[in-house]
Amino acid sequence: MQSLNGILAFVRTAELLSFVKAGRAIGISASAVGKNVARLEASLNVRLFQRHTRKVSLTDEGQLFYERCRPILDDLEDAQAMLSHVAQTPRGRLRISLPTIGYRLVMPLMAEFRDTYPEIELDMDFSDHLVDLVDDRFDVLVRSGGLTDSKPMSRQLGPFQFVLCASPAYLARKGWSRTPAELTSHDCLLYRFVTTGKVMPWDLAEGASPRSIVPPAAMTLNNMEAILMAAQNGLGIAYMPDFLVRESMAAGSLQTLLDGWTTDGGQFWAQWRPSRHLSPKIRVFVDFLSEHLSRRHLSQATAGQSARGTAAGRALQGEG
């Protein structure tokens, strides 16, 4: 058993090139990882790593040993996962990272999820900062936009569209825009990405040529919920995901404008660490989100077509 512990510590360290990160992945201290590797080296009478101040690197012998050990460890993990699928219902703690505005999509679904899978303990972290599946020890990441990391496994959860909207009071005071060019005379509420510090452009179609613009800013904020509140309070026109403004539009506190001009859309994704046998708790959570968010999108797409027609009528009345 001690030899197996050493091989596990060795493989994780070889993958992450750090005793600290390997310890986090395994769930033990960095010193325990180092001791396990050292005992393995002593039993093999060979040095597997070159130790440096801040990291480690494989020796030639270590690289050869890793190439033989990795498939063996995969087979052991597959055997454990196979038994888990057969013998266990989905259970245990599930750590999930979601964007801040993700609660508007996910939280209304969680009562049904908990009723269906009561043995899964949900640990949900809402943040717009970059996180790492291994270093931050998350089971699932839920993110929007394009995927830049090819290592994690991923699945589409559901699409969304961006809309331009403002409060009735603001539109009564400042008037309706008929074209994107008229936005320069309006108070615009812009979003600044937390991770990059860049301002998000507005993708609008002028004629047959869609283009991205950054209109003059009345306010720039790095939180979509704050932009939503600013728009509701009549501070300007906002460019936000449709699911974020749906309740406000239904209540009449926000109205859309330039319907049909907005061209940008997004996609929510679930990401998890690659494994040939997916953990039951991860599998059912991703399946549940994918099914319900796709269903919600289809049902609201039909409603949205009617709403856009109504909003267009309001826009013409406001311009007259």
MIMI-903855 format. One record per residue: residue in three letters; x, y, z of N, C-alpha, C in turn. Coordinates in steps of 0.2 Angstrom, whole numbers. Example, Ala and Ser with C-alpha at 12.3 -4.5 7.8 and 13.67 -1.06 7.14 Angstrom:
% MIMI-903855
  aa n_east n_north  n_up ca_east ca_north ca_up c_east c_north  c_up
 ALA     66     -28    39      62      -22    39     66     -16    39
 SER     64     -11    35      68       -5    36     64       0    39
END
This chain:
% MIMI-903855
  aa n_east n_north  n_up ca_east ca_north ca_up c_east c_north  c_up
 MET      4      -6     0       0        0     0      4       6     0
 GLN     10       6     4      14       12     4     17      13    -3
 SER     19       8    -7      21        9   -14     16      12   -18
 LEU      9      10   -17       4       13   -21      3      21   -19
 ASN      4      22   -13       4       30   -11      9      33   -14
 GLY     15      30   -15      21       34   -18     20      35   -25
 ILE     17      30   -28      16       31   -36     10      36   -37
 LEU      5      36   -33       0       41   -33      3      48   -32
 ALA      7      49   -27      11       55   -26     15      57   -32
 PHE     19      52   -34      24       54   -40     20      56   -46
 VAL     14      52   -48      11       54   -54      8      61   -53
 ARG      5      63   -48       2       69   -47      7      75   -47
 THR     13      74   -44      18       79   -44     21      79   -51
 ALA     21      74   -55      24       74   -62     19      78   -66
 GLU     13      78   -65       8       81   -69      8      89   -67
 LEU      8      90   -61       8       97   -59     14     101   -57
 LEU     20      97   -57      27       99   -56     27     104   -50
 SER     23     101   -45      23      105   -38     21     100   -33
 PHE     25     100   -27      22       96   -22     16      99   -18
 VAL     16     105   -18      10      109   -15      4     107   -19
 LYS      4     108   -26      -2      107   -30     -4     100   -30
 ALA      1      95   -30       0       88   -29     -4      86   -23
 GLY     -2      90   -17      -5       88   -11    -12      91   -11
 ARG    -13      96   -14     -20       99   -15    -25      94   -19
 ALA    -22      91   -24     -26       87   -28    -27      80   -25
 ILE    -23      78   -21     -23       72   -17    -27      72   -11
 GLY    -26      78    -8     -29       79    -1    -25      78     5
 ILE    -18      79     4     -13       78     9     -9      84     9
 SER     -4      85    14       0       90    14      6      89     9
 ALA      9      95     7      15       95     3     20      91     5
 SER     22      91    12      27       87    15     26      80    15
 ALA     19      78    15      18       71    15     19      68     8
 VAL     17      73     3      19       71    -4     26      70    -5
 GLY     30      75    -3      37       74    -3     40      68     0
 LYS     38      66     6      40       60     9     38      54     5
 ASN     32      54     3      30       48    -1     34      47    -8
 VAL     36      52   -11      40       52   -17     47      50   -15
 ALA     50      53    -9      57       51    -7     57      44    -5
 ARG     52      41    -2      52       34    -1     52      30    -7
 LEU     48      32   -12      48       28   -18     55      29   -22
 GLU     58      34   -22      64       35   -25     69      30   -21
 ALA     69      30   -15      74       26   -11     72      18   -12
 SER     66      16   -13      65        9   -15     67       8   -22
 LEU     67      12   -26      69       11   -33     76      12   -34
 ASN     79      16   -29      86       18   -30     88      22   -36
 VAL     83      27   -37      84       31   -43     81      38   -41
 ARG     83      43   -44      81       50   -43     75      51   -48
 LEU     69      53   -46      64       54   -51     63      61   -52
 PHE     65      66   -48      64       73   -49     70      77   -47
 GLN     71      82   -51      76       87   -49     72      92   -45
 ARG     74      94   -39      71       99   -34     74     105   -36
 HIS     70     110   -37      71      117   -37     68     121   -32
 THR     70     128   -31      67      132   -26     60     132   -26
 ARG     57     133   -32      49      134   -32     46     129   -36
 LYS     49     124   -39      46      119   -43     50     113   -43
 VAL     48     108   -46      52      102   -47     51     100   -55
 SER     56      96   -57      55       94   -64     58      86   -64
 LEU     55      83   -69      56       76   -70     63      75   -73
 THR     67      70   -70      73       67   -73     71      63   -79
 ASP     76      61   -83      75       56   -88     72      50   -86
 GLU     75      47   -80      72       41   -77     65      42   -75
 GLY     63      48   -72      57       50   -69     52      50   -75
 GLN     54      53   -81      49       53   -87     47      46   -89
 LEU     52      42   -89      51       35   -91     46      31   -87
 PHE     47      32   -80      43       29   -75     36      32   -75
 TYR     35      39   -76      29       42   -77     25      39   -83
 GLU     28      38   -88      25       35   -94     22      28   -93
 ARG     25      24   -89      23       18   -87     17      18   -81
 CYS     18      23   -77      14       23   -71      7      26   -72
 ARG      7      31   -77       1       34   -78     -5      30   -81
 PRO     -4      25   -86      -9       20   -88    -11      16   -82
 ILE     -6      14   -78      -8        9   -72    -13      13   -67
 LEU    -11      19   -66     -16       23   -61    -23      24   -65
 ASP    -23      25   -71     -29       26   -75    -33      20   -74
 ASP    -30      14   -75     -34        8   -74    -37       7   -67
 LEU    -33       9   -62     -36        8   -55    -41      13   -54
 GLU    -41      19   -56     -46       24   -56    -52      22   -59
 ASP    -51      19   -65     -57       17   -69    -61      11   -66
 ALA    -57       7   -62     -60        1   -59    -64       4   -53
 GLN    -61       9   -49     -65       12   -44    -71      15   -46
 ALA    -71      19   -52     -76       22   -54    -82      18   -57
 MET    -80      12   -60     -85        7   -62    -89       4   -56
 LEU    -85       3   -51     -89        0   -45    -93       6   -42
 SER    -91      12   -42     -95       18   -40   -102      18   -44
 HIS   -101      17   -50    -107       18   -55   -112      12   -53
 VAL   -109       6   -52    -114        1   -50   -117       1   -43
 ALA   -113       3   -39    -115        2   -32   -117       8   -28
 GLN   -116      14   -31    -118       20   -27   -123      24   -31
 THR   -127      27   -27    -131       33   -30   -127      39   -29
 PRO   -129      44   -33    -125       50   -33   -125      53   -26
 ARG   -120      54   -23    -119       57   -16   -113      60   -15
 GLY   -112      64    -9    -106       67    -7   -106      75    -9
 ARG   -101      78    -7    -100       85    -7    -98      87   -15
 LEU   -102      92   -18    -100       94   -24    -99     101   -24
 ARG    -92     103   -26     -90      110   -26    -91     113   -33
 ILE    -95     118   -33     -96      121   -40    -94     129   -40
 SER    -91     131   -45     -89      138   -46    -94     141   -52
 LEU    -97     146   -50    -102      149   -55   -100     157   -55
 PRO   -102     160   -61    -101      167   -61   -107     171   -57
 THR   -105     177   -55    -110      180   -50   -117     180   -52
 ILE   -118     182   -59    -125      182   -61   -128     175   -62
 GLY   -124     170   -61    -127      163   -62   -132     161   -58
 TYR   -132     165   -52    -138      163   -47   -145     164   -50
 ARG   -145     168   -55    -152      170   -57   -154     164   -62
 LEU   -150     160   -65    -151      154   -69   -152     148   -65
 VAL   -147     147   -60    -146      141   -57   -151     140   -50
 MET   -151     145   -46    -154      144   -40   -161     143   -40
 PRO   -165     145   -45    -172      143   -45   -173     136   -47
 LEU   -168     132   -49    -168      125   -51   -166     121   -45
 MET   -163     123   -40    -160      119   -35   -164     116   -30
 ALA   -170     118   -29    -175      115   -25   -177     108   -28
 GLU   -178     108   -35    -180      102   -38   -174      97   -38
 PHE   -168     100   -39    -162       96   -39   -161      92   -32
 ARG   -162      96   -27    -161       93   -20   -166      88   -19
 ASP   -172      89   -21    -177       84   -20   -176      78   -24
 THR   -173      78   -30    -171       73   -34   -165      69   -31
 TYR   -160      73   -29    -153       70   -27   -152      73   -20
 PRO   -155      70   -15    -155       73    -8   -148      71    -5
 GLU   -144      66    -7    -138       64    -4   -132      68    -7
 ILE   -133      73   -11    -128       77   -14   -128      84   -10
 GLU   -122      85    -7    -121       92    -3   -119      97    -8
 LEU   -122     102    -9    -120      107   -14   -116     113   -11
 ASP   -110     114   -13    -105      119   -11   -104     124   -16
 MET   -108     129   -17    -108      134   -23   -104     140   -21
 ASP   -100     142   -26     -95      148   -25    -97     152   -31
 PHE   -100     158   -30    -101      163   -35    -96     169   -35
 SER    -92     169   -41     -87      173   -42    -85     174   -49
 ASP    -84     181   -51     -82      182   -58    -74     182   -59
 HIS    -70     180   -54     -63      179   -54    -61     172   -58
 LEU    -55     172   -61     -53      166   -63    -52     161   -58
 VAL    -54     155   -59     -52      149   -54    -50     143   -58
 ASP    -46     139   -54     -43      133   -57    -46     127   -54
 LEU    -48     122   -58     -52      116   -56    -47     112   -51
 VAL    -41     112   -52     -36      108   -48    -34     112   -42
 ASP    -31     118   -43     -29      122   -38    -34     124   -33
 ASP    -40     126   -35     -45      128   -31    -50     122   -29
 ARG    -49     116   -31     -52      110   -29    -60     111   -30
 PHE    -61     113   -36     -68      113   -38    -70     106   -42
 ASP    -76     104   -42     -78       98   -46    -81     100   -53
 VAL    -84     106   -53     -88      108   -59    -87     116   -59
 LEU    -85     119   -65     -85      126   -66    -91     127   -71
 VAL    -95     132   -70    -100      135   -74    -98     141   -77
 ARG    -97     142   -83     -94      149   -86    -98     150   -92
 SER    -98     157   -94    -101      159  -101    -95     161  -105
 GLY    -97     162  -112     -92      164  -117    -88     158  -120
 GLY    -83     159  -123     -79      154  -126    -74     151  -121
 LEU    -72     144  -123     -68      141  -119    -61     142  -121
 THR    -56     143  -117     -49      144  -118    -45     138  -116
 ASP    -47     134  -112     -44      129  -109    -46     122  -112
 SER    -42     119  -115     -44      113  -119    -43     107  -114
 LYS    -40     107  -108     -39      101  -104    -46      99  -101
 PRO    -50     103   -98     -56      101   -94    -61      98   -99
 MET    -65      93   -97     -70       91  -101    -76      97  -101
 SER    -80      97  -106     -85      102  -106    -92     100  -109
 ARG    -97     104  -107    -103      103  -111   -107     109  -111
 GLN   -111     110  -116    -115      116  -117   -121     115  -112
 LEU   -123     121  -109    -129      121  -104   -135     124  -107
 GLY   -134     130  -110    -139      134  -113   -137     141  -116
 PRO   -140     143  -121    -138      149  -124   -142     155  -121
 PHE   -139     161  -122    -143      167  -120   -141     173  -125
 GLN   -145     178  -125    -144      184  -130   -143     190  -126
 PHE   -139     195  -129    -139      202  -126   -145     206  -128
 VAL   -147     211  -124    -152      215  -126   -150     222  -123
 LEU   -153     227  -127    -152      234  -124   -159     236  -121
 CYS   -158     239  -115    -164      241  -111   -163     247  -107
 ALA   -168     250  -105    -168      256  -101   -175     256   -97
 SER   -175     260   -92    -182      261   -88   -187     266   -92
 PRO   -193     265   -91    -198      269   -95   -197     277   -93
 ALA   -195     278   -87    -194      285   -85   -188     288   -89
 TYR   -182     284   -90    -177      286   -94   -179     288  -101
 LEU   -182     283  -104    -184      283  -111   -189     289  -112
 ALA   -193     291  -107    -198      296  -107   -194     303  -107
 ARG   -189     303  -103    -184      309  -103   -180     310  -108
 LYS   -177     305  -111    -171      305  -116   -173     303  -123
 GLY   -179     300  -123    -181      298  -130   -179     291  -132
 TRP   -182     288  -137    -180      281  -140   -174     282  -145
 SER   -170     277  -146    -165      277  -151   -168     273  -157
 ARG   -167     275  -163    -170      271  -168   -164     268  -172
 THR   -158     270  -171    -152      267  -174   -146     267  -169
 PRO   -141     263  -169    -136      263  -165   -132     269  -165
 ALA   -132     273  -170    -128      279  -171   -131     284  -166
 GLU   -138     284  -164    -141      289  -159   -139     287  -152
 LEU   -135     282  -151    -133      280  -144   -128     285  -141
 THR   -125     289  -146    -120      293  -143   -123     299  -140
 SER   -129     300  -140    -133      306  -137   -136     303  -130
 HIS   -135     297  -129    -138      294  -123   -133     293  -117
 ASP   -136     292  -111    -132      289  -106   -131     282  -106
 CYS   -125     279  -107    -124      272  -108   -120     269  -102
 LEU   -123     263  -100    -120      260   -94   -116     254   -96
 LEU   -109     255   -95    -105      250   -98   -102     245   -93
 TYR   -100     239   -95     -98      234   -91    -90     233   -92
 ARG    -87     232   -86     -79      231   -86    -78     224   -84
 PHE    -75     220   -88     -73      213   -86    -69     213   -79
 VAL    -70     209   -75     -67      208   -68    -60     205   -70
 THR    -59     201   -74     -53      197   -75    -48     201   -79
 THR    -50     205   -84     -46      208   -89    -46     216   -88
 GLY    -51     219   -85     -51      226   -84    -53     229   -91
 LYS    -55     225   -96     -57      228  -102    -65     230  -102
 VAL    -67     235  -106     -74      236  -106    -77     232  -112
 MET    -83     229  -110     -86      225  -115    -90     229  -120
 PRO    -88     228  -127     -91      231  -132    -99     229  -133
 TRP   -102     233  -137    -109      231  -138   -109     229  -146
 ASP   -111     223  -147    -112      221  -154   -119     222  -157
 LEU   -119     227  -162    -125      229  -165   -124     229  -172
 ALA   -130     227  -176    -129      226  -183   -132     233  -186
 GLU   -128     236  -190    -130      242  -194   -131     240  -201
 GLY   -137     239  -203    -138      236  -210   -136     229  -210
 ALA   -132     227  -215    -130      220  -216   -123     219  -212
 SER   -120     224  -209    -113      223  -206   -113     224  -199
 PRO   -113     218  -195    -113      219  -188   -106     221  -186
 ARG   -106     226  -181     -99      228  -178   -100     229  -171
 SER    -94     229  -168     -94      231  -161    -92     238  -159
 ILE    -96     241  -155     -95      248  -153    -94     248  -145
 VAL    -91     254  -143     -90      255  -136    -93     262  -136
 PRO    -99     263  -134    -102      270  -134   -100     274  -128
 PRO   -100     281  -128     -98      285  -123   -101     283  -116
 ALA    -98     283  -111    -100      280  -105   -102     285  -100
 ALA   -108     284   -97    -111      288   -92   -108     285   -85
 MET   -108     279   -85    -105      275   -79   -102     268   -82
 THR    -97     266   -79     -94      260   -80    -93     256   -74
 LEU    -96     250   -74     -96      246   -68    -94     239   -69
 ASN    -91     235   -64     -89      228   -65    -93     223   -62
 ASN   -100     225   -62    -104      220   -59   -111     221   -63
 MET   -114     215   -66    -120      216   -70   -126     217   -65
 GLU   -126     215   -59    -131      217   -55   -132     224   -53
 ALA   -126     227   -53    -126      234   -52   -128     238   -58
 ILE   -126     236   -64    -129      239   -70   -136     238   -70
 LEU   -139     232   -69    -146      231   -69   -150     236   -64
 MET   -147     237   -58    -150      242   -53   -150     249   -56
 ALA   -144     251   -59    -143      257   -62   -148     259   -68
 ALA   -149     254   -72    -154      254   -77   -161     255   -74
 GLN   -163     251   -69    -169      251   -66   -171     258   -63
 ASN   -165     261   -61    -166      268   -57   -166     274   -62
 GLY   -166     272   -69    -166      277   -74   -159     281   -75
 LEU   -154     278   -74    -147      281   -75   -145     280   -82
 GLY   -148     276   -86    -146      275   -93   -148     269   -97
 ILE   -145     268  -103    -146      262  -107   -141     257  -105
 ALA   -143     250  -104    -138      245  -102   -139     240  -108
 TYR   -133     236  -108    -132      230  -113   -131     224  -109
 MET   -136     220  -108    -136      215  -103   -139     208  -106
 PRO   -137     202  -103    -140      196  -105   -148     196  -104
 ASP   -151     193  -108    -158      193  -108   -161     190  -101
 PHE   -158     184   -99    -160      181   -93   -160     186   -87
 LEU   -155     191   -87    -154      195   -81   -160     200   -81
 VAL   -163     202   -86    -168      208   -86   -175     205   -87
 ARG   -176     198   -88    -182      195   -89   -187     197   -84
 GLU   -186     197   -77    -190      199   -72   -192     206   -72
 SER   -187     210   -74    -188      217   -74   -193     219   -80
 MET   -192     216   -85    -196      217   -91   -203     215   -90
 ALA   -204     209   -87    -211      207   -85   -214     212   -80
 ALA   -211     215   -76    -213      219   -71   -214     226   -74
 GLY   -211     228   -80    -212      234   -83   -207     239   -80
 SER   -202     237   -76    -197      242   -74   -192     243   -79
 LEU   -191     239   -84    -186      240   -90   -190     238   -96
 GLN   -188     242  -101    -190      240  -108   -185     240  -113
 THR   -185     235  -118    -180      235  -123   -180     240  -128
 LEU   -175     241  -131    -175      246  -137   -170     243  -142
 LEU   -170     246  -148    -166      243  -154   -167     236  -155
 ASP   -173     233  -154    -174      226  -155   -173     224  -162
 GLY   -169     218  -163    -167      216  -169   -160     219  -171
 TRP   -157     224  -168    -151      226  -169   -145     223  -165
 THR   -147     220  -160    -142      217  -156   -140     210  -159
 THR   -134     208  -160    -132      202  -163   -128     197  -159
 ASP   -126     200  -153    -122      195  -149   -126     191  -144
 GLY   -123     185  -144    -126      180  -139   -120     176  -136
 GLY   -122     172  -131    -117      168  -127   -120     161  -125
 GLN   -115     158  -122    -117      151  -121   -114     149  -114
 PHE   -118     146  -109    -115      144  -103   -113     137  -104
 TRP   -107     135  -101    -104      129  -101   -103     126   -94
 ALA   -103     120   -94    -100      116   -88    -93     113   -89
 GLN    -89     114   -85     -82      111   -86    -80     106   -80
 TRP    -76     101   -81     -74       97   -76    -68      93   -78
 ARG    -64      90   -73     -58       87   -75    -59      81   -79
 PRO    -55      79   -84     -56       73   -88    -55      67   -84
 SER    -60      62   -86     -60       56   -83    -64      51   -87
 ARG    -61      45   -88     -65       40   -92    -71      38   -89
 HIS    -72      38   -83     -78       37   -79    -80      43   -75
 LEU    -85      47   -77     -87       53   -74    -91      51   -67
 SER    -89      55   -62     -92       54   -56    -99      55   -56
 PRO   -103      50   -53    -110       51   -53   -113      58   -51
 LYS   -110      61   -46    -113       67   -43   -112      72   -48
 ILE   -106      72   -52    -105       77   -57   -109      76   -63
 ARG   -110      70   -65    -114       68   -71   -121      70   -70
 VAL   -124      69   -64    -131       71   -64   -132      78   -63
 PHE   -127      82   -60    -128       89   -60   -128      92   -67
 VAL   -123      90   -71    -122       93   -77   -128      91   -82
 ASP   -130      85   -81    -136       83   -85   -142      87   -83
 PHE   -143      88   -77    -149       92   -74   -149      99   -77
 LEU   -143     102   -76    -143      109   -79   -144     110   -86
 SER   -141     105   -90    -141      105   -97   -149     104   -99
 GLU   -152     100   -96    -159       98   -98   -163     104   -96
 HIS   -163     107   -90    -167      112   -88   -166     119   -91
 LEU   -159     121   -92    -158      127   -95   -160     127  -103
 SER   -159     121  -106    -161      121  -113   -168     121  -114
 ARG   -172     118  -109    -179      118  -109   -182     125  -108
 ARG   -178     129  -103    -180      136  -102   -179     140  -108
 HIS   -174     139  -111    -172      143  -117   -177     142  -123
 LEU   -179     136  -124    -184      135  -129   -191     138  -127
 SER   -193     137  -121    -200      140  -119   -200     148  -119
 GLN   -194     151  -118    -194      158  -117   -192     161  -124
 ALA   -190     157  -129    -188      160  -135   -195     161  -139
 THR   -200     157  -138    -206      158  -141   -210     164  -138
 ALA   -209     165  -131    -212      171  -128   -208     177  -130
 GLY   -202     176  -131    -198      182  -133   -200     185  -139
 GLN   -202     181  -144    -204      183  -151   -210     188  -150
 SER   -215     186  -146    -221      190  -144   -219     196  -141
 ALA   -214     196  -136    -212      202  -132   -209     207  -136
 ARG   -205     204  -141    -201      209  -145   -206     213  -150
 GLY   -211     210  -152    -216      213  -156   -220     218  -152
 THR   -222     217  -146    -225      222  -141   -220     228  -140
 ALA   -214     226  -139    -209      231  -137   -208     236  -143
 ALA   -208     233  -149    -207      237  -155   -213     242  -156
 GLY   -219     240  -154    -225      244  -154   -224     250  -149
 ARG   -221     248  -143    -220      253  -138   -215     258  -141
 ALA   -210     256  -144    -205      260  -146   -207     265  -151
 LEU   -212     263  -156    -214      267  -161   -219     273  -158
 GLN   -223     271  -153    -227      275  -149   -222     281  -146
 GLY   -217     278  -143    -212      283  -139   -209     288  -144
 GLU   -207     285  -150    -204      290  -154   -209     295  -157
 GLY   -215     293  -158    -220      298  -161   -221     304  -156
END
